[in-house]
Amino acid sequence: MLIVDKALMKRILSLMVIGIVLYWALTNHITVLILSRRIFSVLSPLIAGGAIAFILNVPMRSLERRVFRRGKPGIRRSLSIILTYLLVVLVLSLVLLIVIPELVSAIEILGTSIPTFLDSLRVYGDSLAERYPDIGFWLSELDISWNTMKTDVLDFLKKSSSTLVGSTVGLATSLVNGVVNFILGLVFSVYMLARKEHLTRQIKRLLSAYISEERVGRILHAGALVNSTFSRFVAGACTEAVILGLMFLVTMLVFRFPYAVLVAALVSVSALIPIVGAFLAALVGMLLMLVSDPMQAVWFLVLFLVLQQIEGNLIYPRVVGDSIGLPALWVLAAVMIGGSLFGVLGMLAGVPFAAVIYVLIRESVTQRLAKRDAQPGTS
């Protein structure tokens, strides 16, 4: 009598179904992409709401545990949610009120400083040509027209400003069109924060109804790992970004560097991207100062390198530390891969996501090695 292993047959059928679905998806990839975009557009308010709730859960939980420690749980949760959203609105409003005037002022200063900078560059090139004939011959071969360059740069700035205004209008139109989705996402995030324990219990019940207990345990373990890793990363990265921005603001004001507020704000925001973020902000600051005073740009580079060493050796290990448990090589790889796939959001989420994968792989390897060592006849 032929004995059929039901578990084996179920696994074979599952693999066959997966193979058929993958084959259909590969042969109809355009249809799959169109369908995915439609599904994403429909679910975008829910996805945005979940992302907002996931990030704001960190300060809300801290407020609930440290500020509103007494009272009924429902009242504590409501007060924590309200205060969290008020703090976020306040911080964003302050950043916009501070950065936008500084940005406008920087653009105006650039418009007046670039002609002077180009004239100084022309004088410096002429002096080099007089002292070093070979350099003078090379410059003459380039056939640089300084007046034409000055005109082109100023025209570019004017066109860029008009394009920026047009882009701003287009962006405002897009924001108006998407305001409904934003409101829905915001409402959904409030609901998720208010009922997160209830939602967690529902997810556990749903998983237990259709999946074996062993797999449910693995999924819940991975979910808990994602939650803890992202929470530690968000809290540590935001704290470090604020400290680094204040360091730049104070030192730049003390040493009378221009654009102190603008550069400090850029450093604070870009510092959320590990490794490369602060360097991008420093590059912008150097370019702004290079036009008005090249030597000042050099001193700013020195200041940036000093503060970066202090941040990397003293602040980062104590504020963020080993909260994500990811080696430096993996951090760099996560930033590069996440940025190439999903842009700035990929850079931000790539590091904690890679940390979760790293921990899961490490746990799997440890378990497999332990099982192999436990088997008789292995060494």
C-alpha positions in Angstrom: 0.0 0.0 0.0 1.4 3.4 -1.0 1.7 5.8 1.9 1.4 9.5 1.0 3.2 12.0 3.2 0.6 14.8 3.4 3.0 17.3 4.7 5.4 16.7 1.8 2.6 16.9 -0.7 1.4 20.1 0.8 4.9 21.6 0.5 5.2 20.4 -3.1 1.9 22.0 -4.0 2.8 25.2 -2.3 6.1 25.4 -4.2 4.3 24.7 -7.5 1.8 27.5 -6.8 4.6 29.9 -5.9 6.5 28.9 -9.1 3.4 29.5 -11.3 2.7 32.9 -9.7 6.4 33.9 -10.1 6.4 32.8 -13.7 3.2 34.7 -14.5 4.6 37.8 -12.7 7.8 37.7 -14.7 6.1 37.2 -18.1 3.6 39.9 -17.3 5.8 42.3 -15.4 4.3 45.5 -17.0 0.8 44.4 -15.8 2.2 43.6 -12.4 3.9 47.1 -12.1 0.7 48.9 -13.1 -1.4 46.8 -10.7 1.2 47.4 -7.9 1.1 51.2 -8.5 -2.7 51.2 -8.3 -2.8 49.1 -5.2 -0.1 51.4 -3.6 -2.1 54.5 -4.5 -5.2 53.1 -2.9 -3.3 52.0 0.2 -1.0 55.0 0.4 -3.1 56.7 3.2 -2.9 53.6 5.3 0.8 53.1 4.6 1.5 56.8 5.4 -0.6 56.5 8.6 1.2 53.4 9.7 4.6 55.1 9.1 3.6 58.2 11.0 2.3 56.1 13.9 5.4 53.9 13.9 7.7 57.0 14.2 5.6 59.0 16.6 5.1 56.0 18.8 8.6 56.6 20.2 8.0 60.1 21.7 4.4 59.2 22.6 5.5 56.1 24.6 8.1 58.3 26.4 5.5 60.9 27.3 3.1 58.2 28.5 5.7 56.6 30.8 7.5 59.7 32.1 5.1 62.7 31.9 1.6 61.2 32.2 2.4 58.4 34.7 -0.8 58.8 36.8 -4.4 58.6 35.8 -6.5 56.3 33.8 -4.8 54.6 30.8 -7.2 56.0 28.3 -6.7 59.6 29.5 -2.9 59.1 29.7 -2.8 57.8 26.1 -5.1 60.6 24.8 -3.0 63.3 26.4 0.3 61.7 25.2 -1.0 61.6 21.6 -2.2 65.2 21.6 1.0 66.5 23.1 3.1 64.4 20.6 1.3 65.9 17.6 1.5 69.4 19.0 5.2 69.0 19.5 5.7 67.8 16.0 3.8 70.7 14.5 5.7 73.1 16.7 9.1 71.7 15.7 8.2 71.7 12.0 6.9 75.3 12.2 10.0 76.5 13.9 12.3 74.9 11.4 10.3 76.4 8.5 10.2 79.8 10.0 13.9 79.8 10.7 15.2 78.1 7.6 13.1 79.7 4.8 14.2 83.3 5.6 17.8 82.2 5.9 17.6 80.4 2.6 16.1 83.4 0.8 18.9 85.6 2.3 21.5 83.1 1.2 20.2 83.2 -2.4 20.2 87.0 -2.4 23.7 87.1 -1.1 24.8 84.6 -3.7 23.3 86.7 -6.5 25.4 89.7 -5.4 28.6 87.8 -4.5 29.0 85.6 -7.6 30.1 88.5 -9.9 32.7 89.6 -7.4 33.9 86.0 -6.9 34.3 85.6 -10.7 36.2 88.9 -11.0 38.5 87.8 -8.2 39.0 84.4 -9.9 39.9 86.2 -13.2 42.5 88.4 -11.4 44.0 85.3 -9.7 44.1 83.5 -13.1 45.9 86.5 -14.7 48.4 86.6 -11.9 49.1 82.9 -12.2 49.6 83.4 -16.0 52.1 86.1 -15.4 54.2 84.1 -12.9 53.9 80.8 -14.7 53.9 81.0 -18.5 52.9 77.4 -18.9 49.7 77.9 -16.9 49.1 81.1 -18.9 49.3 79.2 -22.1 47.0 76.5 -20.8 44.5 79.1 -19.7 44.6 80.8 -23.1 43.9 77.5 -24.7 40.8 77.1 -22.6 39.6 80.4 -24.1 37.6 81.5 -21.0 35.3 84.4 -21.4 34.8 85.8 -17.9 32.1 88.2 -18.9 30.2 85.5 -20.7 30.6 83.2 -17.7 29.3 85.9 -15.3 26.3 86.5 -17.5 25.6 82.8 -17.8 25.8 82.3 -14.1 23.5 85.2 -13.3 21.0 84.0 -16.0 21.1 80.6 -14.5 20.3 81.9 -11.0 17.4 84.0 -12.4 16.0 81.0 -14.4 16.5 78.7 -11.4 14.6 81.1 -9.1 11.7 81.4 -11.6 11.8 77.6 -12.0 11.8 77.2 -8.3 8.7 79.4 -8.0 7.0 77.4 -10.8 8.0 74.2 -9.1 6.7 75.5 -5.8 3.3 76.3 -7.4 3.2 72.8 -8.9 4.2 71.3 -5.6 1.5 73.3 -3.9 -1.1 72.0 -6.4 0.1 68.4 -5.8 -0.2 68.9 -2.1 -3.7 70.3 -2.4 -4.6 67.2 -4.5 -3.2 64.9 -1.9 -4.5 66.7 1.2 -7.4 64.1 1.5 -4.9 61.2 1.6 -2.8 63.0 4.1 -5.8 63.7 6.4 -6.9 60.0 6.1 -3.4 58.9 6.9 -3.2 61.3 9.9 -6.5 60.0 11.2 -5.4 56.4 10.7 -2.1 57.1 12.6 -4.0 58.5 15.5 -6.2 55.4 15.6 -3.2 53.1 15.5 -1.5 55.0 18.3 -4.7 55.0 20.4 -5.5 51.3 19.8 -2.1 49.8 19.2 -2.5 47.1 21.9 -5.8 46.1 20.5 -4.4 45.9 16.9 -1.5 43.8 18.1 -3.9 41.3 19.7 -6.0 41.1 16.5 -2.9 40.4 14.4 -1.8 37.7 16.8 -5.3 36.1 16.6 -5.3 36.3 12.8 -1.8 34.7 12.6 -2.7 31.9 15.0 -5.8 31.1 13.1 -4.0 30.3 9.8 -0.4 29.6 10.7 1.3 27.1 12.9 2.4 28.2 16.4 6.1 27.9 15.5 5.8 30.2 12.5 3.7 32.6 14.6 6.5 32.7 17.1 9.0 33.5 14.4 6.9 36.3 12.9 6.2 37.9 16.3 9.9 37.7 17.2 10.8 39.4 13.9 8.1 42.0 14.5 9.3 42.7 18.0 12.9 43.0 16.7 11.8 45.5 14.0 9.9 47.6 16.6 12.7 47.7 19.1 15.4 48.4 16.4 13.5 51.1 14.7 12.5 52.7 18.0 16.1 52.8 19.2 17.3 54.1 15.9 14.8 56.9 15.7 15.3 58.0 19.3 19.1 57.9 19.0 19.4 59.5 15.6 17.1 62.4 16.5 19.0 63.1 19.7 22.3 63.0 17.9 21.1 65.2 15.1 19.9 67.9 17.6 23.2 67.8 19.5 25.3 68.0 16.3 23.1 70.9 15.0 23.5 72.8 18.2 27.3 72.2 18.1 27.5 73.7 14.6 25.2 76.6 15.5 27.2 77.6 18.6 30.7 77.2 17.1 29.7 79.0 13.9 28.2 81.9 15.8 31.3 82.1 18.1 33.7 82.2 15.2 31.4 84.5 13.2 30.8 82.2 10.2 28.0 83.2 7.9 24.9 81.1 7.3 25.2 79.7 10.8 21.4 79.0 11.3 21.0 77.6 7.8 24.0 75.3 7.9 23.1 74.1 11.5 19.6 73.3 10.3 20.9 71.4 7.3 23.3 69.5 9.5 20.6 68.5 11.9 18.3 67.3 9.2 20.9 65.5 7.1 22.6 63.9 10.2 19.6 61.6 10.3 21.3 59.8 7.4 24.3 57.9 8.9 27.8 58.6 7.6 27.1 60.6 4.5 24.4 63.0 5.8 26.5 65.5 7.6 29.1 65.6 4.8 26.4 66.6 2.3 25.3 69.5 4.6 29.0 70.5 5.1 29.5 70.6 1.3 26.5 72.9 0.9 27.9 75.2 3.6 31.4 75.2 2.0 29.9 76.1 -1.4 28.0 79.0 0.1 31.1 80.4 1.8 33.4 79.8 -1.1 31.6 82.5 -3.2 31.9 85.2 -0.5 35.3 84.2 1.1 37.3 81.2 -0.1 39.5 81.2 3.0 36.5 81.2 5.2 35.3 78.0 3.4 38.7 76.4 4.3 38.3 77.3 7.9 34.8 76.0 7.9 36.1 72.7 6.5 38.6 72.6 9.5 35.7 73.3 11.9 33.6 70.6 10.3 36.3 68.0 10.6 36.9 68.8 14.2 33.3 68.6 15.1 32.9 65.4 13.1 35.7 63.8 15.1 34.0 64.9 18.4 30.7 63.6 17.2 32.1 60.3 15.9 34.2 59.4 18.9 32.3 60.9 21.9 28.7 61.7 21.1 27.7 58.9 18.7 28.9 56.0 20.9 27.2 57.4 24.0 23.9 58.7 22.4 23.3 56.0 19.7 26.0 53.5 20.7 25.3 50.0 19.7 21.6 50.5 19.7 21.2 49.1 16.2 24.0 46.5 16.6 25.2 46.9 13.0 28.9 47.0 12.0 30.1 50.1 10.2 30.6 48.2 6.8 26.9 47.1 6.9 25.8 50.7 7.8 27.6 52.1 4.7 26.2 49.3 2.5 22.7 49.9 3.8 22.9 53.7 3.2 24.2 53.1 -0.4 21.7 50.4 -1.3 18.8 52.1 0.3 19.6 55.4 -1.3 20.0 53.9 -4.8 16.7 52.0 -4.5 14.4 54.4 -2.6 16.3 57.8 -2.4 16.4 59.7 0.8 13.8 57.5 2.5 15.8 54.5 1.6 18.9 56.0 3.3 16.9 56.7 6.4 15.2 53.3 6.7 18.0 51.3 5.2 20.1 51.2 8.4 17.6 49.9 10.9 16.1 47.5 8.2 19.6 46.1 7.6 20.1 45.8 11.4 17.0 43.6 11.6 18.2 41.4 8.8 21.7 41.2 10.3 20.3 40.1 13.7 18.0 37.5 12.2 20.8 36.0 10.1 23.1 35.9 13.1 20.4 34.2 15.2 19.8 31.7 12.4 23.5 30.9 12.0 23.9 30.5 15.7 20.9 28.1 15.9 22.2 26.0 13.0 25.7 25.7 14.4 24.3 24.8 17.8 22.2 22.0 16.2 25.1 20.7 14.2 27.4 20.6 17.2 24.7 18.9 19.3 24.4 16.0 16.8 26.5 12.9 17.6 29.6 12.4 15.5 30.1 16.1 14.8 33.0 18.3 16.1 
